[in-house]
Amino acid sequence: MRSRKILGLMAIVALASVPLYGGLAKAAPTTTIILGDNFFSPSAKTVSSGTKVRFKWTGNRRHRVTKAKGPGGDFASEKTKVDGVNLVKTFNASGTYRIICSVHPSEMRLKITVP
């Protein structure tokens, strides 16, 4: 009788140690694009679906990150020159995104590809 109780307790402990719902969720991958005085760095980047892209302002000029072409809805940042991360965008849909600075559209162009 005692061995049955021990086996029962062992079974409960074993079941309790199995993660529910497939385990812990993984954090989304993250990458950073730098905006300098009239450039994106890098100017082209391939990211996996679900990647969060942080747009980080540096330098002294105002910028406004704007999606010019690509899948999904439009997006744009505020026009600002405040240093730091001023926009975070998650790229879920496959395709090629053409992103510009709408203040400096001929100089600042970025291509993000999601395979």
Number of C-alpha atoms within 10 A of each C-alpha: 5 7 8 9 10 11 11 12 12 12 11 11 11 10 11 10 8 10 9 9 7 7 8 8 7 6 8 11 13 15 12 15 19 18 27 19 17 18 17 23 16 14 15 15 15 12 18 16 17 17 18 18 18 18 21 19 24 17 13 13 16 20 26 21 26 21 21 17 14 17 14 13 7 10 11 16 17 12 15 14 18 15 15 13 15 17 15 16 15 14 20 15 16 16 15 15 21 17 23 24 25 19 16 17 16 10 14 21 22 23 18 19 19 17 11
